[in-house]
Amino acid sequence: MKLNLNIQPLNSWLKITSEPLLIAGPCSAETEEQLIATAHLLAKTGKVSVLRAGIWKPRTRPGEFEGIGSIGLQWLKLAKEETGLPTAVEVATAKHVEEALKAGVDILWVGARSTVNPFTVQEIADALKGVDIPVMVKNPVNPDLSLWCGALERINNAGITKLAAIHRGFSSYEKTAFRNEPMWELAIQLKTLAPELPIINDPSHICGNRELIQYVAQKALDLDMQGLMIESHLDPSIAWTDAKQQLTPVALSELMDLLTLRKPESRDKEFADKLAQLRKNIDKIDDQIIQKMAERMQIVQKIGEYKRDNGVTILQVNRWDEIMNKRGAFASALKLDLNFTGKLLELIHSESIRKQTEIMNAKPLVEEK
């Protein structure tokens, strides 16, 4: 099912200074001097298309710095006048929207903590009715694609056609190298549902530390995301918020030089022919996989019926352990990723259990005498 969004192409409403699109600026606007000095250094790189800064900061606990507030909007306005960079801020309430529009902010974004709440998103959407301004929507904190889609639809239904999504990763109980798990598959699913929707990657919030930003940014570009939002501070060591994930403007410029920008398509005929042949091979193998899966499920059907008729339970843990061990070893020998193999086997096993459960609940056919 596709997302029916009425949106304009990114390049029709945003002037991209340098490829790839880069939105950069401090996590928080702290002082007028800090913001304007950072803006000048970012503009000097020639690689930044939009200046971002946090004005209102949703914090987990009270007592933490919650943003400089409305006065920061005037600093952004001055930064724009001096550098020529359009500005972007996060809004979380109708009042934020009203103040940002009044201050002449060029782009608004809805944060992850807001996207998770449909009431909040609707409040923002209502405040945007009749306004012609670009809006970007970050993914919700929790990995729920429906919430992300719903937020985009609410903003679009308010009449906003200059629309983009921001992939900033998702919270997870698992402790990994990332502050927020990328869960790339969710961003890919969104792209599948709305191919025309620009998706911008936010490696700063995914990583939580500057060392991983290049890796995540490159992967995002390789997945054909349309740009990057990266936090940059004049001196990250003294930043009031998220110091570990911010880069100096000079370090950001150097990082951008290290990224490889690939094209989504090639006009080279030899490349196209070779790619078409490889895809044809994949199609053939996919057909075989589906056929074998159907044959497997036919056997599962017989097993389910046999268990039912003999009063045997569906789940047999020893058999499942045997499958995982044998198939895992075989997959490893064939150089397949064990994590992928495990997920695939679990999916197949889940469907087998579902099918056998149906059989157990169905009454056996009585033969006519």
N, C-alpha and C positions, 0 to 999 in steps of 0.2 A: 504494500500500500504506500503510495507516494504522498508526500506533504504538498498540499496545494497552496504554495506561497506565491504572492504577487510581489515580486521584487525586481529591482533594477540591477544591472551588472555593476560590479565593484568599481571598475574603471570609469563608469559614467558619473559617479558621485565622489570619488576620491582620487586626487592627483598623487600618483605614486612617484616619489622623487627618485628612487633607486630600487632595482630589483634585488632581492624580494622586498615586498612591502614590510616596513619596520615601524612599529609604534613603540616609542620608548619614552622613559621619564622616570622620576622617582616614585617609589611605592607611596610615599606621603609627601605632600607639600608641607615643609616644616617652617621655613622662613621665606620672606620675599627674596632675600639675597641667594639663598640656597637654590630655590626654584629657577630663578632667572639665570644664574650662573650656569646651572646644569643645562638649561635650555639652549644657551649660547654655544656651549661645547658640543651638544648633540647636533645642533644645526650646522656647526662647522664641519662635521664629518661628511655631510652631504648624503648620508644614507638613511636619515630619519624622515619619514613622511608625516608623522603625527606625534605631538607631544602629549603624553599622558601624565596624570598625577592624581593621587588619592586625596580628596578633599574631606570626604566623610568616610571614616574607616570603621566598618563593623568589627568589633572585637569580641573574642570569646568570653572574656571576663571584664566586669566593670573595674575602673581604676587604670586600665591601660590607655595609651594614647589613642583617641578615637577620631583623629583628624583635626586639622586646624579650623575647619568650618568655613563658612561663607566668605570670609575675608580672603581665603586662598583663591577664590574665583577671580578676584581682582588682580592677583599676582599672575594668574594664568593669562588673563586678558593682556596684561603688560608684556608678558613673555611672548605672546603672539605678535604684538605690535612691533617688538624689537627684533624678532627672529623670522617672522613670516610663517611659522609653523602653526597649522590648525591644532586645536586642543581637544582633549577627550577626558571625561571624568565618569566615575561610577555614581549612579543614582539609585537610592533604595526607597525613596518615598515620593509622593506627589510634590511635596514642598521642595525636595532636592531638584526635581525636574523643573519646577517653576523658577527657582533661583539660578540654575545652570543656564536655562534659556534666556533669562533676563540679562545674564552676564555675557551672553554671546558665545557660549561654549559650542564647538562645532560638531562634536560627536559624543553621544552618551553610551554608557554600557551598563547592563544589568549584571550584578555580581552573582557569584555562585550561591551565596547565602540567601539571596532574594529569589533566584530561579527556583529554588526548592519549595517556595511557598506560592501557590497560585493566587492567593488573595493579594499578596504583595505585588506580584507581576501585573495583576489586573488593575491595581491602584495606579501603577506606573503607566500602564497602557491607557487608562482613562485620562490621565494628565497629558498624554501625548496626542490625543485626538485633535485633528485639525492642524497639527504641526508637521512641517517638512524638515526633518532632521535625521541623520543616520543614527541607527541604534545597533549595538552589538550585544549579544546575549551569551553570557558564559554558561557552561554546563553546570547543572546543580551539583552540590557537594557530594551527594550520594549517587551511585551509578544507576540512574533511572532515565533511560532514553525518552520515555513518555513525558516526563516532566520538562526535559529540554525542548522537545518538540512542542509541547503545550505552551511554553513560555514564548517561543518564536511565533506560534500562531496567534497568541493574544496580542503581541506587539504588532504583528502584521495586520490583524483585524482592526486595529486602531487607525490604520491608514498609513503606517510606516512601511514604505517600499524600499528604502535604503537600509537594508538589513544584512547582518552578518552574524555568525556564531563564533564564539571563542572557546577553544578546547584548553582547559586548564587543569585537567586531571581530576581524580575522584578520591574521596577518603576511603581508607581501608584499614581493617584491624591488623592486617599483616604488616610486619615491620620490614621495609625494604629500603633500598637506596634512595627512593623518592619520597618527597613530602606528600605528594598526591599521586596515586597510581595513574599512569597515562591511560590505561585501558583503551588502547588505540582502536579496538574493534567497535567501540561505541561511536567514536568519531567517524569511522568508516561506514557504519550503519546509517548515521545521519546523512552522510554524503550520498549514500545510495537512495535514501528517501527523498532527498532534495538536492539533486545534482547541480542546480543553478545557485545554491546557497554558498557564499564564500565562508570558509572556515579558517580562522586565524588561530595559530597555536601560541600558548602562553607557557614557554618553558620555565620561566621564573617560578611560577607557583607549582608546576609539576615537580621540579627538582628540589626547591628549597635550599639549594646551594649552587654557587656559581660554577663549580667544577663540572657539573653534568650538563650545563646549558647547551654547549655546542653539540653534544651527542643527541639530545632531544630535538633541538632546532633542526638538525640535519635530517633526522628521521621524519619530522613533520613535513619538511620540504619534499622529501622522497615520496611521501604519501599524497603529494599534490595539494597540500594546504596552501592557502593563498597569501599567507604572511605570518609575521611573528609579532608578539607583544612582549617586550623584554624590559625589565626594570633597570633603571640606571640612575646612579646617585653621584654627586660631585665627590663625595668621600664616603663610601659604604661603611667604613669602620666606625663612623659616628652616626649612622642613620638611626632615626627614632623607631623605625619599624622594618622588619625583614632584612636586616643588614647582611646576612649571609648569602642571600640570593641576588643582591644587586651588583651591577658592574659599573665601573667608571666609564664615562663616555669614550675614553681612549681604548679601554679593554673591549668595550662593545664593538667599536669600529674594527678592531683587530679580529674579533670573533667573526664578524660578518664577512671579512675577507677570506676566512677559512672555510666557509660554507660553499658547497657545490650546488648550483641551481640547475636542475634538469627540466627538460620540456615534457609536457604530458603526452606529446605525440611527435612523430618524425615524418617528414615528407619524402624521405629517402625510399625509393621503390624497393631496393634490395632489402632494406630493413623491414619494410611493410610485408613483403612476401615471406621472409623468414619468420616473422612474428605470426603471420597467418597460419603457416604450416605448424609451428609449435602449438598454437592454440587449437588447431585441428587435432593434433595428437592428444592434447589434454581432454578435448571433448570426447574423443573415442574412449580414453581411459575412464572418464567420469561415467560414461554410459555403462561400461563394464562393472564399475564399482556399484552403481545403482542396481544393476541386474543381479550381482552377487548378493547385495544386501536383501533384495527381494527373496532370493533363494534361501538365505539364512533365516529370514523371518518365517518362511514356510516350514522350516525345520523347528523353529521355536514354537510354532502353532502345534505341531505334532507332540513336542515335548510337554507343552502345557496340557494338552488333552490326556496324555499318558499319565502325568502327575495327578490330574484331577480324578481320573478313573481309578487310580491306585491310592488315593488319599495321602499324597505326598505334598509337602509345602512348596511354595514357589521359590522362596529365597533359600539358597544353600551356599553358605559363606565359603566353605572349603573350595567349592567349584569356582567361585568368583576369584578367590585368591590364586587358584591354579591358572585361570585365564590371564589375570594381570601379570603374573610372573613369567609365564611362557611367552605371551604376546609382547611383553615389555622387553624381554631378552632378544626376541626375534627382531623387533623394531630397532633396538639399539644396534644390532649387527648390521642392519640395513641403513644405518646412519640417520634414523628418524629421531626427532626430538622427543624425549620421554614425556615431557609435559603435554605435548600435542597428542601423543599416543594414548596417554592416560585419559585425557578429556574425551577423545574419540571413543575409547572403549567404554567409558562411563555413560556416554550418550547412547551407545548401542545397548548396553546393559539395561539402562533405564527404559528404553523402548521394549526390550524383551520382557521386563517385569510387567510393564503396562499391558502388553499383549497377553501374557499368561494370566494376569489378573482378570481381564475380560473373559477369558476362557473359563476360569474358576467360577465366575459369577453367572455364567450362562448355563442353562440347563442342558444336559446331554440329550442328543436326539434319541428317541425310542424307536427301535426298529419295529416295523409292522410285521405281524405274523400272518 
